[in-house]
Amino acid sequence: MNEWWDLIDASGVPTGETFRRGDTGWPSGAFHLVVTVCIYRADGTVLLTQRAPTKEFAFGWEFPGGSALAGETGPVAACRELREETNVRVEPEALRRVGRFAEETALVDLFVAQEPSRSVVRADPAEVMDWSWVSLSEVNARRQSGVMAAPWGPRLEALWPAATTSIVATDQPRKHTSQ
């Protein structure tokens, strides 16, 4: 695999170095950016994908996402990953970052965005074996039952409250007030 990542420090600041995925000798104290997107519908359901059998954490459910490539911003990478895995297309400006979770060598950014009108999910079989629109409570149920991909347990514990707040707040009718 010839995938290059920009290295960042614990604060997310680029170090100016790159690293090729799969190489040995990961620099101590360095991270790479992982992005993931929770697409939601007006009815409050969200898109989950199930990892293909050939992937690490095979058969686990997750939000679409992956590593930002060298030179990509988080939102651009998130849009690319979403498009590659599901064929759902959103613009970087449509994404709202709801939080960041630190793992051993990755900083994971979770974005939310409303499903674009007329989008059609067409999963890439090399990445995704199945997909489903589920309720917010179903995401919690899947986490608790252990069917989410392993990294998603701690990620959801840390980031899911902010994501659900963002989704619910967006779907509430706006009250018009006069001043």
N, CA and C atoms as a LAMMPS dump frame, in Angstrom:
ITEM: TIMESTEP
0
ITEM: NUMBER OF ATOMS
537
ITEM: BOX BOUNDS ff ff ff
-5.0000000000000000e+02 5.0000000000000000e+02
-5.0000000000000000e+02 5.0000000000000000e+02
-5.0000000000000000e+02 5.0000000000000000e+02
ITEM: ATOMS id mol type element x y z
1 1 1 N 0.859 -1.176 0
2 1 2 C 0 0 0
3 1 3 C 0.901 1.234 0
4 2 1 N 0.566 2.184 -0.81
5 2 2 C 1.387 3.387 -0.924
6 2 3 C 0.589 4.617 -0.478
7 3 1 N 0.052 4.538 0.724
8 3 2 C -0.765 5.614 1.28
9 3 3 C 0.094 6.415 2.259
10 4 1 N 0.212 7.709 2.019
11 4 2 C 1.023 8.588 2.866
12 4 3 C 0.128 9.455 3.731
13 5 1 N 0.548 9.618 4.993
14 5 2 C -0.184 10.432 5.955
15 5 3 C 0.698 11.577 6.419
16 6 1 N 0.093 12.74 6.648
17 6 2 C 0.792 13.824 7.334
18 6 3 C 0.852 13.463 8.811
19 7 1 N 1.988 13.698 9.439
20 7 2 C 2.1 13.493 10.877
21 7 3 C 1.704 14.783 11.587
22 8 1 N 1.028 14.613 12.711
23 8 2 C 0.585 15.747 13.518
24 8 3 C 0.977 15.481 14.964
25 9 1 N 1.026 16.555 15.757
26 9 2 C 1.328 16.374 17.179
27 9 3 C 0.027 16.148 17.949
28 10 1 N 0.119 16.024 19.244
29 10 2 C -1.049 15.721 20.077
30 10 3 C -2.114 16.802 20.029
31 11 1 N -1.745 18.004 19.595
32 11 2 C -2.711 19.095 19.454
33 11 3 C -3.3 19.163 18.052
34 12 1 N -2.846 18.279 17.155
35 12 2 C -3.338 18.28 15.785
36 12 3 C -2.56 19.181 14.848
37 13 1 N -1.442 19.713 15.316
38 13 2 C -0.631 20.618 14.5
39 13 3 C 0.321 19.789 13.632
40 14 1 N 0.339 20.044 12.315
41 14 2 C 1.245 19.291 11.442
42 14 3 C 2.704 19.475 11.859
43 15 1 N 3.457 18.363 11.794
44 15 2 C 4.878 18.405 12.141
45 15 3 C 5.746 18.694 10.918
46 16 1 N 5.145 18.614 9.731
47 16 2 C 5.898 18.789 8.493
48 16 3 C 6.456 17.487 7.957
49 17 1 N 6.213 16.383 8.665
50 17 2 C 6.697 15.078 8.236
51 17 3 C 5.534 14.24 7.716
52 18 1 N 5.85 13.244 6.883
53 18 2 C 4.867 12.284 6.411
54 18 3 C 5.317 10.887 6.781
55 19 1 N 4.389 9.952 6.725
56 19 2 C 4.672 8.564 7.066
57 19 3 C 3.848 7.68 6.136
58 20 1 N 4.471 6.614 5.628
59 20 2 C 3.751 5.697 4.746
60 20 3 C 3.075 4.608 5.569
61 21 1 N 1.789 4.44 5.33
62 21 2 C 1.003 3.429 6.038
63 21 3 C 1.67 2.062 5.898
64 22 1 N 1.773 1.373 7.028
65 22 2 C 2.323 0.031 7.033
66 22 3 C 3.819 -0.031 7.281
67 23 1 N 4.51 1.104 7.164
68 23 2 C 5.951 1.102 7.439
69 23 3 C 6.198 0.918 8.934
70 24 1 N 7.378 0.434 9.275
71 24 2 C 7.758 0.298 10.679
72 24 3 C 8.415 1.597 11.136
73 25 1 N 8.573 1.731 12.43
74 25 2 C 9.269 2.889 12.977
75 25 3 C 8.4 4.116 13.158
76 26 1 N 7.181 3.892 13.632
77 26 2 C 6.291 5.04 13.88
78 26 3 C 6.967 5.982 14.861
79 27 1 N 7.033 7.286 14.535
80 27 2 C 7.714 8.239 15.423
81 27 3 C 6.981 8.411 16.754
82 28 1 N 7.716 8.368 17.823
83 28 2 C 7.15 8.545 19.154
84 28 3 C 6.489 9.915 19.272
85 29 1 N 5.292 9.935 19.837
86 29 2 C 4.577 11.186 20.047
87 29 3 C 3.863 11.724 18.826
88 30 1 N 3.931 11.003 17.713
89 30 2 C 3.279 11.457 16.477
90 30 3 C 1.917 10.788 16.317
91 31 1 N 1.067 11.467 15.584
92 31 2 C -0.281 10.982 15.285
93 31 3 C -0.552 11.192 13.806
94 32 1 N -1.598 10.531 13.313
95 32 2 C -2.139 10.865 11.996
96 32 3 C -3.626 11.118 12.188
97 33 1 N -4.235 11.785 11.233
98 33 2 C -5.638 12.165 11.35
99 33 3 C -6.533 11.102 10.744
100 34 1 N -7.496 10.655 11.528
101 34 2 C -8.547 9.75 11.063
102 34 3 C -9.846 10.539 11.123
103 35 1 N -10.642 10.415 10.077
104 35 2 C -11.899 11.165 9.985
105 35 3 C -13.054 10.199 9.804
106 36 1 N -14.196 10.564 10.32
107 36 2 C -15.388 9.739 10.196
108 36 3 C -16.605 10.656 10.127
109 37 1 N -17.63 10.19 9.417
110 37 2 C -18.801 11.042 9.152
111 37 3 C -20.079 10.325 9.564
112 38 1 N -20.856 10.982 10.389
113 38 2 C -22.192 10.518 10.759
114 38 3 C -23.184 11.311 9.909
115 39 1 N -23.72 10.655 8.88
116 39 2 C -24.73 11.278 8.022
117 39 3 C -26.086 11.001 8.644
118 40 1 N -26.918 12.044 8.768
119 40 2 C -28.232 11.846 9.361
120 40 3 C -29.318 12.345 8.412
121 41 1 N -30.484 11.744 8.547
122 41 2 C -31.661 12.108 7.752
123 41 3 C -32.579 12.997 8.585
124 42 1 N -33.503 13.618 7.903
125 42 2 C -34.474 14.481 8.579
126 42 3 C -35.294 13.703 9.608
127 43 1 N -35.477 12.396 9.402
128 43 2 C -36.241 11.593 10.363
129 43 3 C -35.416 11.193 11.587
130 44 1 N -34.151 11.645 11.637
131 44 2 C -33.306 11.382 12.794
132 44 3 C -32.488 10.108 12.707
133 45 1 N -32.621 9.339 11.63
134 45 2 C -31.797 8.141 11.493
135 45 3 C -30.42 8.507 10.967
136 46 1 N -29.446 7.634 11.248
137 46 2 C -28.069 7.849 10.817
138 46 3 C -27.58 6.631 10.041
139 47 1 N -26.591 6.861 9.192
140 47 2 C -26.055 5.809 8.337
141 47 3 C -24.895 5.087 9.023
142 48 1 N -25.051 3.783 9.206
143 48 2 C -23.973 2.925 9.686
144 48 3 C -23.566 1.989 8.557
145 49 1 N -22.287 1.673 8.496
146 49 2 C -21.788 0.721 7.507
147 49 3 C -21.131 -0.447 8.235
148 50 1 N -21.163 -1.599 7.579
149 50 2 C -20.537 -2.795 8.146
150 50 3 C -19.279 -3.112 7.344
151 51 1 N -18.178 -3.249 8.038
152 51 2 C -16.884 -3.465 7.392
153 51 3 C -16.851 -4.775 6.616
154 52 1 N -16.204 -4.73 5.46
155 52 2 C -16.066 -5.906 4.6
156 52 3 C -15.257 -6.994 5.301
157 53 1 N -15.463 -8.266 4.925
158 53 2 C -14.776 -9.385 5.578
159 53 3 C -13.254 -9.355 5.433
160 54 1 N -12.744 -8.679 4.428
161 54 2 C -11.298 -8.64 4.205
162 54 3 C -10.598 -7.525 4.972
163 55 1 N -11.366 -6.674 5.649
164 55 2 C -10.804 -5.521 6.352
165 55 3 C -10.503 -5.874 7.808
166 56 1 N -9.585 -5.099 8.407
167 56 2 C -9.361 -5.215 9.841
168 56 3 C -10.677 -4.892 10.543
169 57 1 N -10.969 -5.542 11.64
170 57 2 C -12.241 -5.404 12.364
171 57 3 C -13.413 -5.8 11.469
172 58 1 N -13.208 -6.873 10.679
173 58 2 C -14.215 -7.373 9.74
174 58 3 C -15.563 -7.557 10.421
175 59 1 N -16.609 -7.223 9.703
176 59 2 C -18.007 -7.382 10.092
177 59 3 C -18.474 -6.383 11.147
178 60 1 N -17.579 -5.551 11.66
179 60 2 C -17.974 -4.567 12.661
180 60 3 C -18.706 -3.394 12.008
181 61 1 N -19.638 -2.825 12.736
182 61 2 C -20.391 -1.656 12.254
183 61 3 C -19.653 -0.389 12.663
184 62 1 N -19.822 0.657 11.873
185 62 2 C -19.124 1.922 12.12
186 62 3 C -19.76 3.034 11.294
187 63 1 N -19.269 4.249 11.509
188 63 2 C -19.574 5.35 10.606
189 63 3 C -18.502 5.353 9.525
190 64 1 N -18.867 5.699 8.295
191 64 2 C -17.871 5.731 7.217
192 64 3 C -16.717 6.662 7.569
193 65 1 N -15.511 6.26 7.168
194 65 2 C -14.359 7.107 7.44
195 65 3 C -13.058 6.405 7.156
196 66 1 N -11.968 7.073 7.489
197 66 2 C -10.643 6.519 7.287
198 66 3 C -9.593 7.58 7.52
199 67 1 N -8.394 7.287 7.085
200 67 2 C -7.264 8.186 7.314
201 67 3 C -7.215 9.309 6.294
202 68 1 N -6.874 10.492 6.784
203 68 2 C -6.62 11.62 5.883
204 68 3 C -5.297 11.357 5.177
205 69 1 N -5.268 11.573 3.884
206 69 2 C -4.04 11.408 3.111
207 69 3 C -3.195 12.663 3.214
208 70 1 N -1.907 12.518 2.97
209 70 2 C -0.999 13.674 3.026
210 70 3 C -1.556 14.802 2.161
211 71 1 N -1.609 15.994 2.745
212 71 2 C -2.085 17.177 2.038
213 71 3 C -3.574 17.441 2.171
214 72 1 N -4.35 16.493 2.725
215 72 2 C -5.794 16.688 2.872
216 72 3 C -6.128 17.337 4.207
217 73 1 N -7.116 18.211 4.194
218 73 2 C -7.689 18.695 5.444
219 73 3 C -8.655 17.641 5.962
220 74 1 N -9.027 17.742 7.225
221 74 2 C -9.982 16.794 7.789
222 74 3 C -11.3 16.751 7.034
223 75 1 N -11.943 17.906 6.793
224 75 2 C -13.218 17.866 6.07
225 75 3 C -13.104 17.301 4.652
226 76 1 N -12.037 17.629 3.944
227 76 2 C -11.86 17.095 2.585
228 76 3 C -11.69 15.578 2.647
229 77 1 N -10.888 15.099 3.585
230 77 2 C -10.687 13.656 3.748
231 77 3 C -11.997 12.965 4.121
232 78 1 N -12.765 13.572 5.005
233 78 2 C -14.033 12.977 5.43
234 78 3 C -14.993 12.845 4.249
235 79 1 N -15.06 13.869 3.414
236 79 2 C -15.935 13.818 2.231
237 79 3 C -15.458 12.741 1.257
238 80 1 N -14.158 12.622 1.061
239 80 2 C -13.607 11.598 0.17
240 80 3 C -13.929 10.204 0.69
241 81 1 N -13.665 9.966 1.966
242 81 2 C -13.936 8.646 2.543
243 81 3 C -15.416 8.288 2.44
244 82 1 N -16.293 9.228 2.76
245 82 2 C -17.734 8.991 2.673
246 82 3 C -18.13 8.623 1.244
247 83 1 N -17.624 9.367 0.279
248 83 2 C -17.931 9.113 -1.137
249 83 3 C -17.386 7.753 -1.573
250 84 1 N -16.134 7.448 -1.205
251 84 2 C -15.53 6.179 -1.617
252 84 3 C -16.274 4.971 -1.032
253 85 1 N -16.695 5.064 0.201
254 85 2 C -17.308 3.92 0.866
255 85 3 C -18.797 3.778 0.586
256 86 1 N -19.509 4.905 0.385
257 86 2 C -20.975 4.845 0.307
258 86 3 C -21.581 5.521 -0.92
259 87 1 N -20.797 6.262 -1.668
260 87 2 C -21.271 7.049 -2.8
261 87 3 C -22.095 8.27 -2.371
262 88 1 N -22.197 8.546 -1.083
263 88 2 C -22.907 9.738 -0.611
264 88 3 C -21.927 10.906 -0.714
265 89 1 N -22.388 11.972 -1.354
266 89 2 C -21.521 13.117 -1.612
267 89 3 C -21.984 14.328 -0.82
268 90 1 N -21.075 14.845 -0.007
269 90 2 C -21.31 16.098 0.707
270 90 3 C -20.106 17 0.471
271 91 1 N -20.326 18.274 0.615
272 91 2 C -19.245 19.25 0.493
273 91 3 C -18.618 19.463 1.869
274 92 1 N -17.325 19.765 1.908
275 92 2 C -16.669 19.99 3.205
276 92 3 C -17.387 21.035 4.069
277 93 1 N -17.97 22.052 3.445
278 93 2 C -18.665 23.107 4.2
279 93 3 C -19.907 22.59 4.909
280 94 1 N -20.442 21.437 4.467
281 94 2 C -21.647 20.874 5.073
282 94 3 C -21.34 20.103 6.36
283 95 1 N -20.077 19.826 6.598
284 95 2 C -19.685 19.041 7.773
285 95 3 C -19.553 19.923 9.013
286 96 1 N -19.951 19.353 10.152
287 96 2 C -19.721 19.998 11.447
288 96 3 C -18.911 19.023 12.293
289 97 1 N -17.733 19.449 12.704
290 97 2 C -16.931 18.585 13.576
291 97 3 C -17.503 18.669 14.979
292 98 1 N -17.816 17.499 15.547
293 98 2 C -18.412 17.476 16.883
294 98 3 C -17.422 17.077 17.953
295 99 1 N -16.261 16.575 17.55
296 99 2 C -15.288 16.225 18.562
297 99 3 C -14.098 15.487 17.997
298 100 1 N -13.115 15.334 18.859
299 100 2 C -11.868 14.639 18.518
300 100 3 C -11.56 13.661 19.637
301 101 1 N -11.12 12.462 19.236
302 101 2 C -10.772 11.41 20.179
303 101 3 C -9.339 10.982 19.918
304 102 1 N -8.524 10.935 20.962
305 102 2 C -7.117 10.55 20.811
306 102 3 C -6.946 9.055 21.031
307 103 1 N -6.32 8.404 20.057
308 103 2 C -5.939 7.004 20.168
309 103 3 C -4.412 6.936 20.214
310 104 1 N -3.846 5.756 20.22
311 104 2 C -2.4 5.61 20.391
312 104 3 C -1.602 6.363 19.331
313 105 1 N -1.988 6.25 18.062
314 105 2 C -1.252 6.919 16.985
315 105 3 C -2.171 7.724 16.072
316 106 1 N -3.404 7.951 16.494
317 106 2 C -4.356 8.676 15.649
318 106 3 C -5.185 9.649 16.474
319 107 1 N -5.516 10.766 15.853
320 107 2 C -6.529 11.669 16.379
321 107 3 C -7.733 11.482 15.467
322 108 1 N -8.867 11.118 16.06
323 108 2 C -10.068 10.774 15.301
324 108 3 C -11.069 11.918 15.403
325 109 1 N -11.384 12.527 14.259
326 109 2 C -12.383 13.591 14.2
327 109 3 C -13.709 13.019 13.721
328 110 1 N -14.771 13.267 14.481
329 110 2 C -16.117 12.862 14.092
330 110 3 C -16.857 14.088 13.58
331 111 1 N -17.358 13.974 12.356
332 111 2 C -18.158 15.022 11.731
333 111 3 C -19.589 14.531 11.599
334 112 1 N -20.539 15.467 11.603
335 112 2 C -21.93 15.164 11.274
336 112 3 C -22.332 16.038 10.093
337 113 1 N -23.267 15.518 9.299
338 113 2 C -23.818 16.274 8.171
339 113 3 C -25.163 15.673 7.815
340 114 1 N -26.059 16.529 7.378
341 114 2 C -27.363 16.052 6.941
342 114 3 C -27.227 15.382 5.578
343 115 1 N -27.99 14.321 5.38
344 115 2 C -27.977 13.608 4.112
345 115 3 C -28.379 14.564 2.982
346 116 1 N -27.59 14.623 1.93
347 116 2 C -27.965 15.467 0.797
348 116 3 C -29.221 14.916 0.124
349 117 1 N -30.031 15.809 -0.426
350 117 2 C -31.227 15.349 -1.128
351 117 3 C -30.81 14.504 -2.329
352 118 1 N -31.614 13.539 -2.625
353 118 2 C -31.412 12.635 -3.77
354 118 3 C -30.132 11.809 -3.669
355 119 1 N -29.605 11.615 -2.478
356 119 2 C -28.423 10.756 -2.361
357 119 3 C -28.871 9.297 -2.391
358 120 1 N -28.004 8.463 -2.923
359 120 2 C -28.258 7.033 -2.996
360 120 3 C -27.023 6.319 -2.464
361 121 1 N -27.218 5.5 -1.448
362 121 2 C -26.097 4.747 -0.892
363 121 3 C -25.794 3.578 -1.826
364 122 1 N -24.553 3.543 -2.291
365 122 2 C -24.032 2.406 -3.065
366 122 3 C -22.683 2.057 -2.45
367 123 1 N -22.694 1.025 -1.625
368 123 2 C -21.494 0.656 -0.879
369 123 3 C -20.436 0.054 -1.797
370 124 1 N -19.182 0.42 -1.534
371 124 2 C -18.04 -0.189 -2.217
372 124 3 C -17.794 -1.54 -1.546
373 125 1 N -17.977 -2.654 -2.274
374 125 2 C -17.856 -3.971 -1.633
375 125 3 C -16.461 -4.278 -1.079
376 126 1 N -15.436 -3.584 -1.552
377 126 2 C -14.096 -3.791 -0.989
378 126 3 C -13.991 -3.19 0.413
379 127 1 N -14.858 -2.243 0.725
380 127 2 C -14.824 -1.543 2.011
381 127 3 C -15.999 -1.915 2.919
382 128 1 N -17.177 -2.057 2.322
383 128 2 C -18.428 -2.147 3.079
384 128 3 C -19.244 -3.344 2.595
385 129 1 N -19.641 -4.217 3.528
386 129 2 C -20.454 -5.367 3.13
387 129 3 C -21.952 -5.116 3.293
388 130 1 N -22.307 -4.145 4.137
389 130 2 C -23.716 -3.839 4.356
390 130 3 C -23.818 -2.436 4.937
391 131 1 N -24.997 -1.871 4.913
392 131 2 C -25.234 -0.551 5.484
393 131 3 C -26.673 -0.487 5.951
394 132 1 N -26.945 0.453 6.85
395 132 2 C -28.291 0.565 7.406
396 132 3 C -28.511 1.965 7.976
397 133 1 N -29.734 2.462 7.802
398 133 2 C -30.156 3.696 8.48
399 133 3 C -30.762 3.273 9.802
400 134 1 N -30.208 3.761 10.915
401 134 2 C -30.662 3.339 12.242
402 134 3 C -30.948 4.565 13.104
403 135 1 N -31.745 4.342 14.146
404 135 2 C -32.05 5.421 15.091
405 135 3 C -30.822 5.728 15.949
406 136 1 N -30.848 6.891 16.589
407 136 2 C -29.758 7.263 17.491
408 136 3 C -29.641 6.252 18.633
409 137 1 N -30.77 5.795 19.148
410 137 2 C -30.726 4.814 20.24
411 137 3 C -30.182 3.472 19.753
412 138 1 N -30.402 3.133 18.474
413 138 2 C -29.866 1.881 17.933
414 138 3 C -28.338 1.916 17.879
415 139 1 N -27.753 3.089 17.643
416 139 2 C -26.296 3.2 17.667
417 139 3 C -25.789 2.804 19.054
418 140 1 N -26.438 3.316 20.1
419 140 2 C -26.062 2.943 21.473
420 140 3 C -26.258 1.451 21.716
421 141 1 N -27.366 0.913 21.238
422 141 2 C -27.647 -0.509 21.43
423 141 3 C -26.576 -1.366 20.741
424 142 1 N -26.166 -0.974 19.551
425 142 2 C -25.134 -1.742 18.845
426 142 3 C -23.788 -1.633 19.552
427 143 1 N -23.491 -0.463 20.095
428 143 2 C -22.245 -0.311 20.855
429 143 3 C -22.259 -1.222 22.076
430 144 1 N -23.367 -1.199 22.8
431 144 2 C -23.465 -2 24.024
432 144 3 C -23.473 -3.499 23.739
433 145 1 N -23.977 -3.902 22.575
434 145 2 C -24.026 -5.333 22.243
435 145 3 C -22.72 -5.834 21.641
436 146 1 N -21.784 -4.925 21.347
437 146 2 C -20.48 -5.331 20.851
438 146 3 C -20.383 -5.569 19.357
439 147 1 N -21.377 -5.147 18.576
440 147 2 C -21.31 -5.373 17.126
441 147 3 C -20.64 -4.227 16.371
442 148 1 N -20.339 -3.151 17.067
443 148 2 C -19.591 -2.072 16.423
444 148 3 C -18.137 -2.534 16.295
445 149 1 N -17.428 -2.046 15.28
446 149 2 C -16.001 -2.347 15.142
447 149 3 C -15.303 -1.934 16.437
448 150 1 N -14.332 -2.719 16.875
449 150 2 C -13.699 -2.541 18.188
450 150 3 C -13.301 -1.109 18.524
451 151 1 N -12.682 -0.351 17.612
452 151 2 C -12.297 1.015 17.991
453 151 3 C -13.477 1.925 18.333
454 152 1 N -14.67 1.534 17.909
455 152 2 C -15.823 2.405 18.092
456 152 3 C -16.384 2.409 19.503
457 153 1 N -16.046 1.442 20.341
458 153 2 C -16.519 1.476 21.73
459 153 3 C -16.075 2.741 22.432
460 154 1 N -14.766 2.96 22.574
461 154 2 C -14.314 4.17 23.259
462 154 3 C -14.604 5.457 22.469
463 155 1 N -14.567 5.385 21.152
464 155 2 C -14.873 6.581 20.351
465 155 3 C -16.291 7.051 20.609
466 156 1 N -17.233 6.12 20.59
467 156 2 C -18.626 6.507 20.812
468 156 3 C -18.862 6.98 22.234
469 157 1 N -18.22 6.339 23.179
470 157 2 C -18.387 6.781 24.558
471 157 3 C -17.985 8.249 24.704
472 158 1 N -16.9 8.623 24.028
473 158 2 C -16.393 9.998 24.129
474 158 3 C -17.135 10.986 23.232
475 159 1 N -17.522 10.571 22.024
476 159 2 C -18.007 11.523 21.018
477 159 3 C -19.51 11.475 20.738
478 160 1 N -20.156 10.366 21.063
479 160 2 C -21.561 10.216 20.687
480 160 3 C -22.492 11.22 21.372
481 161 1 N -22.296 11.571 22.644
482 161 2 C -23.187 12.584 23.233
483 161 3 C -23.168 13.908 22.455
484 162 1 N -22.003 14.389 22.065
485 162 2 C -21.929 15.648 21.295
486 162 3 C -22.543 15.484 19.912
487 163 1 N -22.353 14.319 19.303
488 163 2 C -22.932 14.084 17.978
489 163 3 C -24.445 14.091 18.049
490 164 1 N -25.017 13.393 19.029
491 164 2 C -26.476 13.35 19.117
492 164 3 C -27.035 14.731 19.431
493 165 1 N -26.356 15.475 20.28
494 165 2 C -26.803 16.841 20.581
495 165 3 C -26.808 17.687 19.317
496 166 1 N -25.769 17.574 18.518
497 166 2 C -25.67 18.339 17.278
498 166 3 C -26.771 17.952 16.296
499 167 1 N -27.034 16.663 16.171
500 167 2 C -28.067 16.184 15.246
501 167 3 C -29.446 16.637 15.707
502 168 1 N -29.754 16.433 16.982
503 168 2 C -31.067 16.797 17.514
504 168 3 C -31.277 18.304 17.436
505 169 1 N -30.263 19.096 17.763
506 169 2 C -30.385 20.554 17.719
507 169 3 C -30.63 21.042 16.3
508 170 1 N -30.008 20.4 15.32
509 170 2 C -30.174 20.797 13.922
510 170 3 C -31.569 20.491 13.43
511 171 1 N -32.145 19.403 13.923
512 171 2 C -33.465 18.989 13.43
513 171 3 C -34.629 19.679 14.122
514 172 1 N -34.337 20.468 15.153
515 172 2 C -35.415 21.175 15.831
516 172 3 C -35.858 22.373 14.998
517 173 1 N -37.169 22.615 14.918
518 173 2 C -37.623 23.786 14.18
519 173 3 C -37.068 25.058 14.809
520 174 1 N -36.678 25.973 13.975
521 174 2 C -36.142 27.242 14.455
522 174 3 C -37.296 28.156 14.889
523 175 1 N -37.152 28.73 16.062
524 175 2 C -38.161 29.691 16.534
525 175 3 C -37.751 31.074 16.09
526 176 1 N -38.652 31.75 15.467
527 176 2 C -38.359 33.098 14.988
528 176 3 C -38.695 34.083 16.114
529 177 1 N -37.731 34.882 16.466
530 177 2 C -37.979 35.878 17.515
531 177 3 C -37.745 37.264 16.939
532 178 1 N -38.549 38.185 17.355
533 178 2 C -38.365 39.563 16.891
534 178 3 C -37.622 40.34 17.953
535 179 1 N -36.881 41.328 17.497
536 179 2 C -36.099 42.101 18.459
537 179 3 C -36.534 43.52 18.469
